[in-house]
Amino acid sequence: MTQNSEHTPAPADVDPTVAEIAEDIVTEDAAPVAPEQTFADFGVHPKIVEALEAKGIVHPFPIQAMTLPVALGGHDIIGQAKTGTGKTLGFGIPALQRAIGPGEPGWGGLEAKGTAGAPQALIVAPTRE
């Protein structure tokens, strides 16, 4: 298969934040990336961080550390990892954080465009699990 070089980013074109995170990722197990890093360190909203902590979820797993900076920045993500490694939170946290509800900043703009109440995220999850 031939790839078009225009669509294949060169290493220098990769976002430095993503590159730094990727260098620290351990892919063989589901151990947290760096025990000192928390979801708050990735810019997750304090209420979401609090809810996660209430369930004992404090440190992101590798797939989450890779996807959170990208997805929270408003970019699409594609992730693949073994069962139980944290994929759902890797895309679920950004979807929740970026969704706008009635009375929140930005809702008026959605109403003005006639898109208030319309879907704000699309999650495609083909799986055999």
Backbone hydrogen bonds in HBPLUS format (Angstrom, degrees):
<---DONOR---> <-ACCEPTOR-->    atom                        ^
c    i                          cat <-CA-CA->   ^        H-A-AA   ^      H-
h    n   atom  resd res      DA  || num        DHA   H-A  angle D-A-AA Bond
n    s   type  num  typ     dist DA aas  dist angle  dist       angle   num
A0007-HIS N   A0004-ASN O   3.05 MM   3  5.74 150.7  2.13 119.3 126.1     1
A0013-ASP N   A0010-ALA O   2.71 MM   3  5.23 147.8  1.81 119.7 130.2     2
A0014-VAL N   A0011-PRO O   3.32 MM   3  5.47 160.1  2.36 104.9 110.7     3
A0019-ALA N   A0015-ASP O   2.95 MM   4  6.23 162.0  1.99 157.1 163.1     4
A0020-GLU N   A0016-PRO O   2.86 MM   4  6.01 159.5  1.90 149.4 154.0     5
A0021-ILE N   A0017-THR O   3.03 MM   4  6.25 162.1  2.07 148.8 153.6     6
A0022-ALA N   A0018-VAL O   2.83 MM   4  5.97 164.9  1.85 153.1 157.8     7
A0023-GLU N   A0019-ALA O   3.07 MM   4  6.26 146.8  2.19 144.4 152.0     8
A0024-ASP N   A0021-ILE O   2.97 MM   3  5.36 137.1  2.16 108.0 119.7     9
A0025-ILE N   A0022-ALA O   3.26 MM   3  5.19 160.4  2.30 102.1 108.0    10
A0033-VAL N   A0060-PRO O   3.29 MM  27  6.62 154.5  2.36 154.0 158.0    11
A0037-GLN N   A0034-ALA O   2.73 MM   3  5.50 159.6  1.77 133.4 139.6    12
A0041-ASP N   A0038-THR O   3.04 MM   3  5.26 131.0  2.29 100.6 113.2    13
A0042-PHE N   A0039-PHE O   3.01 MM   3  5.31 147.3  2.12 105.5 115.3    14
A0044-VAL N   A0039-PHE O   3.32 MM   5  5.70 161.2  2.36 142.9 140.8    15
A0043-GLY N   A0040-ALA O   2.98 MM   3  5.15 164.0  2.00 110.7 114.7    16
A0048-ILE N   A0045-HIS O   2.96 MM   3  5.38 124.1  2.28 110.9 125.0    17
A0049-VAL N   A0045-HIS O   2.96 MM   4  6.28 161.2  1.99 156.7 162.9    18
A0050-GLU N   A0046-PRO O   2.87 MM   4  6.02 159.0  1.91 147.2 152.7    19
A0051-ALA N   A0047-LYS O   3.05 MM   4  6.23 155.5  2.12 138.8 145.0    20
A0052-LEU N   A0048-ILE O   2.92 MM   4  6.17 158.2  1.96 152.3 158.2    21
A0053-GLU N   A0049-VAL O   2.87 MM   4  6.09 164.2  1.90 153.6 158.1    22
A0054-ALA N   A0050-GLU O   2.96 MM   4  6.16 147.3  2.07 144.2 152.9    23
A0055-LYS N   A0052-LEU O   2.96 MM   3  5.26 141.7  2.11 104.6 116.1    24
A0057-ILE N   A0052-LEU O   2.88 MM   5  4.99 161.5  1.91 141.0 135.2    25
A0056-GLY N   A0053-GLU O   2.89 MM   3  4.79 160.8  1.93 105.1 109.8    26
A0064-GLN N   A0061-PHE O   2.96 MM   3  5.30 121.8  2.31 110.0 125.2    27
A0065-ALA N   A0061-PHE O   2.92 MM   4  6.18 157.2  1.97 158.5 166.1    28
A0066-MET N   A0062-PRO O   3.02 MM   4  6.26 144.3  2.15 148.5 157.8    29
A0067-THR N   A0063-ILE O   3.04 MM   4  6.17 152.4  2.12 140.5 147.7    30
A0068-LEU N   A0064-GLN O   2.87 MM   4  5.65 168.3  1.88 152.6 156.0    31
A0071-ALA N   A0067-THR O   2.82 MM   4  5.88 175.2  1.83 176.6 175.3    32
A0072-LEU N   A0068-LEU O   2.83 MM   4  5.63 162.6  1.86 151.5 157.2    33
A0073-GLY N   A0070-VAL O   3.15 MM   3  5.19 133.1  2.38  95.4 108.4    34
A0075-HIS N   A0070-VAL O   3.23 MM   5  5.65 160.0  2.27 147.6 145.0    35
A0074-GLY N   A0071-ALA O   2.95 MM   3  5.18 159.6  1.99 109.7 114.1    36
A0085-THR N   A0082-LYS O   3.33 MM   3  5.91 140.3  2.50 142.9 138.7    37
A0090-GLY N   A0086-GLY O   3.13 MM   4  6.27 143.7  2.26 144.7 155.6    38
A0090-GLY N   A0087-LYS O   2.93 MM   3  4.84 118.6  2.31  94.1 111.2    39
A0091-PHE N   A0087-LYS O   3.22 MM   4  6.65 137.7  2.41 154.4 162.9    40
A0092-GLY N   A0088-THR O   2.69 MM   4  5.58 148.4  1.79 146.5 157.6    41
A0093-ILE N   A0089-LEU O   3.17 MM   4  5.38 166.5  2.19 124.2 128.4    42
A0095-ALA N   A0091-PHE O   3.19 MM   4  6.28 154.8  2.26 141.5 149.0    43
A0096-LEU N   A0092-GLY O   2.94 MM   4  6.15 162.9  1.97 154.6 158.5    44
A0097-GLN N   A0093-ILE O   2.90 MM   4  6.06 166.1  1.92 157.4 161.8    45
A0098-ARG N   A0094-PRO O   2.94 MM   4  5.93 155.2  2.00 148.3 153.3    46
A0099-ALA N   A0095-ALA O   3.19 MM   4  6.12 127.8  2.48 137.1 148.1    47
A0104-GLU N   A0101-GLY O   3.04 MM   3  5.60 160.4  2.08 140.1 142.2    48
A0107-TRP N   A0104-GLU O   3.02 MM   3  5.69 166.9  2.04 143.0 145.6    49
A0110-LEU N   A0106-GLY O   3.29 MM   4  6.70 147.3  2.41 143.8 152.4    50
A0110-LEU N   A0107-TRP O   3.01 MM   3  5.11 119.9  2.38  97.7 113.0    51
A0111-GLU N   A0107-TRP O   2.92 MM   4  6.31 155.1  1.99 153.3 160.9    52
A0112-ALA N   A0108-GLY O   2.88 MM   4  6.11 157.3  1.93 147.8 154.0    53
A0113-LYS N   A0109-GLY O   3.11 MM   4  6.30 144.1  2.25 137.9 146.5    54
A0115-THR N   A0110-LEU O   2.79 MM   5  5.03 149.5  1.89 158.0 153.7    55
A0114-GLY N   A0111-GLU O   2.97 MM   3  4.90 147.2  2.08  98.3 108.8    56
A0118-ALA N   A0115-THR O   2.93 MM   3  5.27 159.9  1.98 132.7 134.0    57
